[in-house]
Amino acid sequence: MKVYINGKFFAKEDAKVSVFDHGLLYGDGAFEGIRSYNRLIFKLNEHVERLYETCHTLMIEIPMSKEDMGKAIASTLLENKLDNAYIRVIVTRGEGDLGLDPRKCYGKPGIIIITDKINLYAPELYQKGMEIITVPTVRNHAEALNPQLKSLNYLNNILAKIEANTSGYSEAIMLDTHGNVAECTGDNIFIVKKGKLLTPAQGRLRGITRDAVMELATENRISVEETTLTRHEIYNAQECFLTGTAAELIPVVKVDGRKIGAGTPGPITKKMLDAFHEVTKKDGMKY
Ligand code: PXG
């Protein structure tokens, strides 16, 4: 495996960054998770745009144009001869001293691109559906650390993941500071009620898979609404599924011990899963 670091490729064992990089010292940086299918990078422009937006808010100037970022991602995939891949793009603040102050970072922001294969969940879970729980850790308040930022500080989500894991679950629902459903630790959430798709309007990352599924629903004449959802609405939904680049689209059949609908993946979930697989086969940036 070859890893891209600041314009050069390194073997996995030599792919290293400085211990003085603020990305490591403070989680001061941004990332994206992207997928490619059959040599097509799915929603490349949307991911690159989100990465630059996160960095703009963090006041990290990526030393590369958006176009060149796309080219660097494609060249890393070609270097690794990967037709179907999971791509991790990381931008770090760069090297600095042992204080928080980003003005004292003397290094240029670092750019790292790792390409690999990952399957987040066992294939049978996509058929049977998964069971998830709500955890006590609430999603960051938007004015503390906005969930729109895909920053390198993912401790809010990791704490929630640990709570799910210690209770024997792989994924968790996180509530926002008002007690409404926000999202899962690494996925957005959708429910089906009266044949309509509903998904939280606030408190969550605006997932790119979420946007793609909303578009596909509209194309398939299924109405979608971004709204406020409580756990009560989730428990009493006809169907439920999660979306994310890593997990793709995965059915949920039980939440906090409550069966969702018939307790098996429902027809709209299956329709969206098929539509998603179809669109990833034909849409994307060729490399
Ligand atoms: N919410 C959060 C908090 C995320 O981190 C999503 C939603 C889905 O967004 P996209 O744009 O991918 O549809 C994410 C992204 C993992 C993992 O190991 C998950 C993400 C990123 C990195 C790792 O589960 N999810």
Residues whose N, C-alpha, C, O or C-beta is under 5 A from the ligand:
A	BS01	PXG	G33 E183 C184 T185 G186 D187 N188 L205 R206 G207 I208 T209 R210 T243 G244 T245 A246
